[in-house]
Amino acid sequence: MDYGFRLEWIMSIRVLIGLVLVSAGVAPGQADQKVSKAQAKRWVQNAFFGKEKVAAEDRARLMRCRPEDRKVVFAALESLKIKPSLKRVKGKRLELEAEAPEAKRKKVPLVIRLPRGYSGKKPVPVLFRFHGSGDTAAAFDRTNESSVFSQFLTVTPEIPSDDRMGWNQPGTFDMIDRIYRRLVREFNVDTDRVYLSGYSAGGGAACFVAEMWPHRFAGFFSMGRLHHAYHPNPKACMNVLRHVPGFFAVGLDDQKDRVDGYREAEAYYKEEGLPGEFRFTKRVGHSYQQNLDKPALKYLAKKSRNAYPRSFDAIFYSYQNRDKETLLRSRQYWLEAKRPAPNGTVCRVTVEGNTIKIDAKELRTGAVLLNDHIVDLDQPVTVLLNGRKVHDGPVERSLEFLFGWFSENRDRRELFWNRIRF
């Protein structure tokens, strides 16, 4: 998964690659194929979207790539032309179902609106829209019929519980994760321009989902309520958003605790220099401020995801008896953490030259995912955990890992060569 490959899955990928190599007459470990930029683009395209026989042959050629040509293959994968599995779409508004096997309601309504002129040929930005307590996906979807939404593929899911009161109920995060992965596979999504938005309980969801998966989102719009992913440490949660800009809005006649939450966030954002814009509207209570959709979406549309920051904050945490959700929270950017501390594992990661420094008192075991955007893999890499050296040496540019990662996640704008465990 995106949060740590399962051993059995890795083994199956290795066996598959081995069979492909043997069928193409390539001995495992053989690496003597010179690859030009043009060849890399053609072979990578065929390997993932070509017919079965051609895909196997070109995958085998790529696996024979000389070490000195592997950067060319990485660049080709970054520029891959995505071919969505959902090729024909009837109508602009799609009424679908989202799967939520870990929740009380196993299937819930999901409304998708396609952007103007969508054909599947070009990647498009995505906007998640989370409804308020007690609302439905269908009803909240009707608030986005304005033309200001027309540039986005909008996704409106529904809370998978009978009362539909909160987005932090068991099984909800797994559902959102499934929806995200479904979008990436079925539509031509610009994964550098995926945004979150919501009103009331949904405003809280936009905030804490961004705090859970900052590596997925380019920005968020929170209206009517703030809610942090790990409430015992809201400042650490907001630090996670250092590379995920937010647009915040609340009516000044709303409940005092809601207004105070936005005021406190605004003060901390100013203190820490975090990227965000705040709107406090006079003579407005707890209501959907439709007039703010335009400035908020204009603000978001200018933002693009930073997938590989060389300095970032992270926080990992778990809830009792919610192991599946703990797994979903085990990665932020290119840092993975295992067995988070009960009071939250706060981390600060910085890269200086080819040295990665991880300051996290509660972090005992985890991993870093690496590529040449983060460090120079032509040189030895040093990893320091709380000042202690946990790795010092070369890191292989593994084609097997690269292709396995992309096959699982289908995000050509977030790729890694290898993983260093500690």
Long-range contacts (C-beta under 8 A, 24 or more apart in sequence): 1-327, 1-408, 2-177, 2-181, 2-331, 2-408, 2-409, 3-327, 3-328, 3-329, 3-330, 3-331, 3-336, 4-327, 4-330, 4-331, 4-336, 4-338, 4-367, 5-404, 5-408, 9-408, 10-404, 13-400, 13-403, 13-404, 13-407, 14-400, 17-59, 17-63, 17-400, 17-403, 20-56, 20-59, 20-60, 20-63, 21-60, 21-63, 21-64, 23-56, 23-60, 24-56, 24-57, 24-60, 24-61, 26-60, 26-63, 26-64, 30-64, 31-64, 31-65, 31-66, 31-67, 32-64, 32-66, 33-61, 33-62, 33-64, 33-65, 33-66, 33-69, 34-66, 34-69, 35-61, 35-62, 35-65, 35-66, 35-69, 35-72, 35-73, 36-72, 37-72, 37-75, 37-76, 40-69, 40-72, 40-73, 40-75, 40-76, 41-76, 41-79, 43-76, 44-73, 44-76, 44-77, 44-80, 45-76, 45-80, 45-81, 47-403, 48-80, 48-406, 48-407, 49-81, 49-83, 59-403, 62-399, 62-403, 63-399, 63-400, 65-399, 67-397, 70-397, 70-399, 70-417, 71-372, 71-397, 73-399, 73-402, 74-371, 74-372, 74-397, 74-402, 74-415, 74-417, 77-402, 77-406, 77-412, 77-415, 78-412, 78-413, 78-415, 79-412, 80-412, 82-123, 82-188, 82-189, 82-410, 82-412, 83-188, 84-120, 84-185, 84-186, 84-187, 84-188, 85-185, 85-186, 86-120, 86-186, 86-187, 87-120, 89-114, 89-118, 89-120, 92-118, 93-141, 95-138, 98-157, 98-158, 98-160, 98-175, 98-178, 98-179, 99-175, 99-178, 100-160, 100-171, 100-172, 100-174, 100-175, 100-178, 101-171, 101-174, 102-170, 102-171, 102-174, 102-175, 102-324, 103-160, 103-161, 103-169, 103-170, 103-171, 103-172, 103-174, 103-175, 104-160, 104-161, 104-162, 104-169, 104-170, 104-171, 105-160, 105-161, 105-162, 106-160, 108-137, 108-157, 108-158, 108-159, 108-160, 108-175, 109-136, 109-137, 109-138, 109-157, 109-158, 110-137, 110-155, 110-156, 110-157, 110-158, 110-179, 111-137, 111-138, 111-141, 111-155, 111-156, 112-153, 112-154, 112-155, 112-156, 113-141, 113-144, 113-149, 113-153, 113-154, 113-156, 114-153, 115-150, 115-151, 115-152, 115-153, 116-150, 116-151, 118-153, 120-187, 120-188, 121-188, 122-188, 123-188, 123-189, 123-190, 123-191, 124-151, 124-152, 124-153, 124-187, 124-188, 124-189, 124-190, 125-151, 125-152, 125-153, 125-190, 125-193, 125-194, 125-195, 125-301, 126-152, 126-153, 126-154, 126-155, 126-183, 126-189, 126-190, 126-193, 126-194, 126-195, 127-152, 127-153, 127-154, 127-155, 127-195, 127-196, 127-197, 127-297, 127-300, 128-154, 128-155, 128-156, 128-157, 128-176, 128-194, 128-195, 128-196, 128-197, 128-198, 128-206, 128-209, 129-154, 129-155, 129-156, 129-197, 129-198, 129-202, 130-156, 130-157, 130-167, 130-196, 130-197, 130-198, 130-199, 130-201, 130-202, 130-203, 130-205, 130-206, 130-209, 131-156, 131-158, 131-159, 131-164, 131-198, 131-199, 131-200, 131-201, 131-202, 132-198, 132-199, 132-200, 132-201, 132-202, 132-203, 132-224, 132-288, 133-164, 133-165, 133-166, 133-200, 133-201, 134-163, 134-164, 134-165, 135-164, 136-164, 140-199, 140-202, 143-288, 143-290, 144-293, 146-290, 146-293, 146-294, 148-293, 148-294, 148-297, 149-293, 149-297, 151-297, 151-301, 152-195, 152-297, 153-183, 153-187, 153-189, 155-179, 155-183, 159-201, 165-201, 166-201, 167-198, 167-201, 167-202, 167-204, 167-205, 167-208, 167-209, 168-205, 168-208, 168-227, 170-322, 170-325, 173-209, 173-212, 173-325, 173-328, 173-329, 174-324, 174-325, 174-328, 176-209, 177-328, 180-216, 181-409, 181-410, 184-409, 184-410, 184-411, 185-410, 191-216, 191-305, 191-411, 191-412, 191-413, 191-414, 192-218, 192-304, 192-305, 192-307, 192-413, 193-218, 193-301, 193-303, 193-304, 193-305, 194-218, 194-305, 195-219, 195-220, 195-221, 195-300, 195-303, 196-220, 196-221, 197-221, 197-222, 197-223, 197-296, 197-300, 198-222, 198-223, 199-223, 199-224, 199-288, 200-224, 200-225, 200-286, 201-225, 201-227, 203-227, 207-246, 208-237, 210-241, 210-244, 210-246, 211-237, 211-238, 211-240, 211-241, 211-315, 212-328, 212-329, 213-332, 214-240, 214-241, 214-243, 214-244, 214-312, 214-332, 214-333, 215-305, 215-307, 215-331, 215-332, 215-333, 215-334, 215-414, 216-305, 217-244, 217-305, 218-244, 218-245, 218-300, 218-303, 218-304, 218-305, 219-244, 219-245, 219-246, 219-247, 219-299, 219-300, 219-303, 220-244, 220-245, 220-246, 220-247, 220-300, 221-246, 221-247, 221-249, 221-296, 221-297, 221-299, 221-300, 222-246, 222-247, 222-248, 222-249, 223-248, 223-249, 223-250, 223-288, 223-289, 223-292, 223-296, 224-249, 224-250, 224-251, 224-254, 224-258, 224-286, 224-288, 225-250, 225-258, 225-261, 226-258, 226-261, 226-262, 226-265, 229-315, 229-317, 230-315, 230-317, 230-344, 232-343, 232-344, 233-315, 233-343, 233-344, 233-346, 234-264, 235-268, 236-313, 236-315, 236-344, 236-346, 237-315, 238-265, 238-268, 238-269, 238-272, 238-274, 239-272, 239-274, 239-313, 239-315, 240-312, 240-313, 240-314, 240-315, 240-332, 241-274, 241-275, 241-276, 242-272, 242-274, 242-275, 242-309, 242-312, 242-313, 243-275, 243-306, 243-309, 243-312, 244-275, 245-275, 245-276, 245-277, 245-299, 245-300, 245-303, 246-275, 246-276, 246-277, 247-276, 247-277, 247-279, 247-295, 247-296, 247-299, 247-300, 248-276, 248-277, 248-278, 248-279, 249-278, 249-279, 249-280, 249-281, 249-289, 249-292, 249-296, 250-279, 250-280, 250-281, 251-280, 251-281, 251-283, 251-284, 251-285, 251-286, 251-287, 251-289, 252-280, 252-281, 252-282, 252-283, 252-284, 253-282, 253-283, 253-284, 253-285, 254-284, 254-285, 254-286, 255-286, 258-286, 305-413, 307-333, 307-373, 307-413, 307-414, 308-333, 308-334, 308-371, 308-373, 308-374, 308-414, 309-333, 310-350, 310-351, 310-374, 311-349, 311-350, 311-351, 312-348, 312-349, 313-346, 313-347, 313-348, 313-349, 314-346, 314-347, 314-348, 314-349, 315-344, 315-345, 315-346, 315-347, 316-340, 316-344, 316-345, 316-347, 316-363, 317-341, 317-344, 317-345, 318-342, 334-368, 334-369, 334-370, 334-374, 334-416, 335-366, 335-367, 335-368, 335-369, 336-366, 336-367, 336-368, 336-369, 336-419, 337-363, 337-365, 337-366, 338-364, 338-365, 338-366, 339-364, 339-365, 351-375, 354-379, 354-380, 354-381, 354-382, 355-381, 355-382, 355-383, 355-384, 356-381, 356-382, 356-383, 356-384, 357-384, 358-383, 358-384, 358-385, 358-386, 359-386, 360-385, 360-386, 361-386, 365-421, 365-422, 366-421, 366-422, 367-419, 367-420, 367-421, 367-422, 368-419, 368-420, 368-422, 369-416, 369-418, 369-419, 370-395, 370-416, 370-417, 370-418, 370-419, 370-420, 371-415, 371-416, 371-417, 372-417, 377-417, 381-420, 383-420, 383-422, 385-422, 390-422, 391-420, 391-422, 395-420
